[in-house]
Amino acid sequence: MSGPFLLADIGGTNARFALAGPEGVSRELALRCADHPSLAAAAKAYLAEMAPDARPVAGAFAIASPVTGDIIRMTNLPWEFSIQRVRQELGLERLDVINDFTAVALAVPELSEGDRVQIGDGWAEPGWPIGVLGPGSGLGVSALVPGPRGWRALATEGGHVTMAPVSDREGAVLAQLRKGFDHVSAERLLSGPGLVNLYEALVLIDGHEPERLTPAEVTGRALDRKDPACLEALEMFCAMLGTVAGNLALTLGARGGVYVAGGIAPRILAFLSHSRFRKRFVEKGRMRDFLGPIPTYVVIHPFPAFLGLAAKLRLPAD
């Protein structure tokens, strides 16, 4: 099947569209989801503005929701749709809809050396599983496992695993958060809202009243090193990210490496590189020698989901 192919990365706030063809991915455009009543309407608006001459024959969409059947109810967006009905409305012969972090995982084999930055030592073992996780508005988790038709990406909800503390200070933070959440998952800490949760918990533990800050404000104050509570929150964020990444590597046997994607890690790359992230990644007692050789990378490509979606369309339909 020849192109062009319609690609879409649908989050809770923005729907990013692009076209893919022999020349690669092009004509990227982000639309506000709130400005459109449905997924099909947003896709039609994109095609009318950016590609009125294009007639896509196939599409691949990544959505920030579980994909368990034809009917999709998006987690953080009031859109509900049938995959087959959207395919018909857009005149596509094929439409693949996958979880957004499954798409990011499929992008990993497509990355060039300039699309990633390694943190710490290690080297990838060819043919072994690869772990992928990424904090953004939530915490995405996926994996690549080798198979007879090449890499297969796993659709998981691994961001909702229970977060475990490594220090007494982390234990106090989790105890504080349990006052407001029935379940303190990794996502409650390793995400944009998680950064705010960390900051507020640390301030409350120390007996003060936290300010109402956004994730960007917590990050900015931490990077400026002018607010001790924000700085500690970001330091704890990086350490906990290393803990969860190490857990993922152990679970998968990810000797092919662990990749950190999402919107936050590239923005704090210098801070993350000098944080306790890598130290926590390998600090697993008797398994330290197993984890030490596993490389960890930050994905800095601006649109990794588009790379993964284009790769998905090159595979036979499921």
C-alpha positions as CSV (number, residue, x, y, z in Angstrom):
1,M,0.0,0.0,0.0
2,S,1.5,3.3,-1.1
3,G,1.0,6.6,0.7
4,P,0.2,9.2,1.6
5,F,-0.7,8.0,5.1
6,L,-2.5,10.1,7.7
7,L,-0.9,10.2,11.2
8,A,-2.4,11.5,14.4
9,D,-1.2,11.7,18.0
10,I,-4.2,12.5,20.2
11,G,-3.7,13.7,23.7
12,G,-6.0,15.3,26.2
13,T,-5.4,18.8,25.0
14,N,-4.0,18.7,21.5
15,A,-4.4,16.5,18.4
16,R,-1.2,16.5,16.3
17,F,-1.5,15.4,12.7
18,A,0.9,14.8,9.9
19,L,1.3,13.0,6.6
20,A,3.8,10.2,5.9
21,G,5.1,9.2,2.5
22,P,8.2,8.0,0.8
23,E,10.0,11.3,1.7
24,G,9.2,10.8,5.4
25,V,6.8,12.6,7.8
26,S,5.7,16.1,6.9
27,R,3.0,18.8,7.2
28,E,2.8,18.5,11.0
29,L,0.1,20.6,12.7
30,A,-1.4,20.7,16.2
31,L,-5.1,21.4,16.7
32,R,-6.8,22.0,20.0
33,C,-9.1,19.1,20.8
34,A,-11.6,21.4,22.5
35,D,-12.1,23.3,19.2
36,H,-13.5,20.2,17.4
37,P,-16.5,18.0,18.3
38,S,-15.0,14.7,17.3
39,L,-11.9,13.0,16.1
40,A,-13.2,12.8,12.5
41,A,-14.0,16.5,12.5
42,A,-10.4,17.3,13.7
43,A,-8.9,15.1,11.0
44,K,-11.0,16.7,8.3
45,A,-10.0,20.2,9.5
46,Y,-6.3,19.2,9.4
47,L,-6.7,17.8,5.8
48,A,-8.6,20.9,4.6
49,E,-5.9,23.2,6.0
50,M,-2.6,21.4,5.5
51,A,-3.3,18.8,2.8
52,P,-6.3,19.7,0.6
53,D,-4.5,18.0,-2.4
54,A,-3.8,14.8,-0.4
55,R,-6.0,11.7,-0.5
56,P,-4.7,9.4,2.3
57,V,-5.3,5.7,1.7
58,A,-4.5,4.6,5.2
59,G,-4.1,6.1,8.7
60,A,-2.6,5.4,12.0
61,F,-3.7,7.2,15.2
62,A,-2.1,7.1,18.6
63,I,-4.4,8.0,21.5
64,A,-3.9,8.6,25.2
65,S,-6.3,5.9,26.2
66,P,-6.5,2.1,26.3
67,V,-7.5,0.5,23.0
68,T,-9.5,-2.7,23.7
69,G,-12.0,-2.8,20.8
70,D,-13.8,-0.8,18.1
71,I,-15.4,1.7,20.4
72,I,-13.0,4.1,22.1
73,R,-13.8,6.3,25.0
74,M,-10.9,8.6,25.6
75,T,-9.7,9.0,29.2
76,N,-9.1,12.7,29.4
77,L,-11.2,14.0,26.5
78,P,-15.0,13.8,25.8
79,W,-14.5,12.0,22.5
80,E,-16.1,8.6,21.9
81,F,-15.8,7.0,18.5
82,S,-15.9,3.8,16.4
83,I,-12.6,3.1,14.7
84,Q,-14.4,1.6,11.7
85,R,-16.8,4.6,11.4
86,V,-13.9,7.1,11.5
87,R,-12.1,5.0,8.8
88,Q,-15.2,5.2,6.6
89,E,-15.8,9.0,7.3
90,L,-12.2,9.7,6.2
91,G,-12.3,7.4,3.2
92,L,-9.4,5.2,4.4
93,E,-8.7,1.7,3.3
94,R,-7.0,1.0,6.6
95,L,-7.0,2.7,10.0
96,D,-4.9,1.5,12.9
97,V,-5.6,3.0,16.4
98,I,-3.1,2.2,19.1
99,N,-2.1,3.5,22.6
100,D,0.1,6.6,22.4
101,F,3.0,4.9,24.2
102,T,2.8,1.9,22.0
103,A,3.5,4.3,19.1
104,V,6.4,5.8,21.0
105,A,7.8,2.3,21.6
106,L,7.5,1.5,17.8
107,A,9.6,4.7,17.2
108,V,12.6,3.4,19.1
109,P,14.1,1.3,16.2
110,E,13.5,4.3,13.9
111,L,15.6,6.8,16.0
112,S,18.9,8.0,14.8
113,E,21.8,8.7,17.1
114,G,20.9,12.4,17.1
115,D,17.4,11.6,18.3
116,R,18.5,10.2,21.7
117,V,21.0,11.1,24.5
118,Q,22.5,8.4,26.7
119,I,22.7,8.9,30.5
120,G,25.4,7.0,32.2
121,D,27.3,3.9,30.9
122,G,26.1,0.8,29.2
123,W,25.6,-0.8,25.8
124,A,22.6,-2.4,24.1
125,E,22.5,-6.1,23.5
126,P,21.0,-6.8,20.0
127,G,17.9,-8.9,20.0
128,W,16.9,-8.3,23.7
129,P,13.8,-6.6,24.9
130,I,13.7,-2.8,25.2
131,G,11.9,-0.8,27.9
132,V,10.1,2.5,27.2
133,L,8.6,4.9,29.6
134,G,7.8,8.6,29.7
135,P,6.5,11.2,32.1
136,G,4.2,13.8,30.6
137,S,0.6,14.6,31.4
138,G,0.6,11.0,32.7
139,L,3.2,8.2,32.8
140,G,3.4,6.0,29.7
141,V,5.0,2.6,29.8
142,S,5.6,0.2,26.9
143,A,8.2,-2.3,25.7
144,L,9.6,-3.8,22.5
145,V,10.0,-7.5,22.3
146,P,11.6,-9.3,19.3
147,G,9.4,-11.6,17.2
148,P,9.4,-13.4,13.9
149,R,8.1,-10.3,12.1
150,G,10.4,-7.9,13.8
151,W,9.8,-5.8,16.9
152,R,6.4,-6.0,18.6
153,A,5.3,-3.2,21.0
154,L,3.4,-4.1,24.1
155,A,0.3,-2.1,25.1
156,T,0.5,-1.7,28.9
157,E,-0.9,0.4,31.7
158,G,2.4,0.2,33.6
159,G,2.3,3.8,34.7
160,H,-0.3,2.8,37.3
161,V,1.9,0.3,39.2
162,T,2.2,1.0,42.9
163,M,5.0,3.4,43.7
164,A,7.4,2.1,46.4
165,P,9.7,4.3,48.5
166,V,13.4,3.9,48.7
167,S,14.1,6.3,51.6
168,D,12.4,7.5,54.7
169,R,11.8,10.9,53.0
170,E,10.1,9.2,50.1
171,G,8.1,7.1,52.5
172,A,6.8,10.2,54.2
173,V,5.8,11.7,50.8
174,L,3.9,8.6,49.9
175,A,2.2,8.6,53.3
176,Q,1.1,12.2,52.8
177,L,-0.3,11.4,49.3
178,R,-2.2,8.4,50.6
179,K,-4.3,10.9,52.6
180,G,-5.7,12.1,49.3
181,F,-5.5,9.1,47.0
182,D,-6.7,5.6,47.5
183,H,-3.8,4.3,45.4
184,V,-0.5,6.1,45.0
185,S,0.7,4.9,41.6
186,A,4.0,5.8,39.8
187,E,1.9,8.2,37.7
188,R,0.8,10.2,40.7
189,L,4.5,11.2,41.1
190,L,6.1,10.8,37.7
191,S,4.1,13.2,35.5
192,G,3.4,16.9,35.3
193,P,0.7,16.7,38.0
194,G,3.0,14.3,39.9
195,L,5.6,17.1,40.1
196,V,3.0,19.3,41.8
197,N,2.0,16.4,44.1
198,L,5.7,16.0,45.1
199,Y,6.2,19.7,45.8
200,E,3.0,20.0,47.8
201,A,3.7,16.9,49.9
202,L,7.2,18.0,50.7
203,V,6.0,21.4,51.9
204,L,3.2,19.9,54.0
205,I,5.6,17.4,55.6
206,D,7.8,20.3,56.6
207,G,4.9,22.0,58.3
208,H,4.2,24.8,55.7
209,E,1.4,25.7,53.3
210,P,2.3,25.1,49.7
211,E,1.7,27.7,47.0
212,R,-0.6,26.8,44.1
213,L,2.0,26.1,41.4
214,T,1.8,24.6,37.9
215,P,4.2,21.8,36.8
216,A,6.1,24.4,34.7
217,E,6.5,26.7,37.7
218,V,7.8,23.9,39.9
219,T,10.3,22.9,37.2
220,G,11.3,26.5,36.6
221,R,11.9,27.3,40.2
222,A,13.9,24.1,40.6
223,L,16.1,24.7,37.6
224,D,16.7,28.3,38.9
225,R,17.6,26.8,42.3
226,K,15.8,29.6,44.1
227,D,13.1,27.4,45.8
228,P,14.4,24.6,48.0
229,A,11.1,22.7,48.0
230,C,10.8,22.8,44.2
231,L,14.4,21.7,43.9
232,E,13.8,18.8,46.2
233,A,10.7,17.9,44.3
234,L,12.5,17.7,41.0
235,E,15.4,15.8,42.6
236,M,13.0,13.3,44.0
237,F,11.2,13.1,40.7
238,C,14.4,12.1,38.9
239,A,15.4,9.6,41.6
240,M,12.0,7.9,41.5
241,L,12.1,7.9,37.7
242,G,15.3,5.9,38.0
243,T,13.7,3.5,40.4
244,V,10.8,2.8,38.1
245,A,13.0,2.6,35.0
246,G,15.2,0.0,36.9
247,N,12.1,-2.0,37.9
248,L,11.0,-2.0,34.2
249,A,14.4,-3.2,33.1
250,L,14.3,-6.1,35.6
251,T,10.8,-7.1,34.7
252,L,11.5,-7.2,31.0
253,G,15.1,-8.3,31.1
254,A,15.6,-5.2,29.0
255,R,19.2,-5.7,28.0
256,G,18.4,-3.8,24.7
257,G,18.2,-0.6,26.8
258,V,15.6,1.6,28.5
259,Y,14.3,4.7,26.8
260,V,12.8,7.7,28.5
261,A,10.4,9.7,26.3
262,G,7.5,12.0,27.0
263,G,7.4,15.8,27.3
264,I,9.3,16.3,30.6
265,A,12.6,14.5,30.3
266,P,13.9,16.5,27.3
267,R,13.2,19.8,29.1
268,I,15.2,18.8,32.1
269,L,17.9,16.8,30.3
270,A,20.9,18.5,31.9
271,F,19.4,18.3,35.4
272,L,18.4,14.6,34.8
273,S,21.8,13.7,33.6
274,H,23.4,14.9,36.8
275,S,20.6,13.6,39.1
276,R,20.3,10.4,41.0
277,F,18.4,8.9,38.1
278,R,21.1,6.5,36.9
279,K,22.3,5.7,40.4
280,R,18.8,4.7,41.4
281,F,18.4,2.7,38.1
282,V,21.2,0.3,39.0
283,E,20.7,0.2,42.8
284,K,18.8,-3.1,43.1
285,G,21.0,-4.9,45.5
286,R,22.1,-8.3,44.1
287,M,20.9,-7.3,40.6
288,R,23.3,-4.3,40.3
289,D,25.6,-6.3,38.1
290,F,22.7,-7.2,35.8
291,L,21.5,-3.6,35.5
292,G,24.9,-1.9,35.2
293,P,25.5,-2.8,31.6
294,I,22.0,-1.8,30.5
295,P,22.0,1.7,28.8
296,T,19.5,4.4,29.5
297,Y,18.5,7.0,26.9
298,V,16.4,10.1,26.7
299,V,14.4,10.5,23.5
300,I,14.8,14.0,22.1
301,H,13.0,13.6,18.8
302,P,10.2,16.1,18.7
303,F,7.5,13.7,17.3
304,P,8.5,10.1,18.1
305,A,4.9,8.9,17.9
306,F,4.8,9.9,14.2
307,L,7.8,7.7,13.6
308,G,6.2,4.8,15.4
309,L,2.9,5.2,13.6
310,A,4.6,5.3,10.2
311,A,6.4,2.1,11.2
312,K,3.1,0.5,12.2
313,L,1.6,1.1,8.8
314,R,4.6,-0.7,7.2
315,L,3.6,-3.8,9.1
316,P,0.8,-6.1,7.9
317,A,-2.6,-5.2,9.4
318,D,-3.4,-7.1,12.6
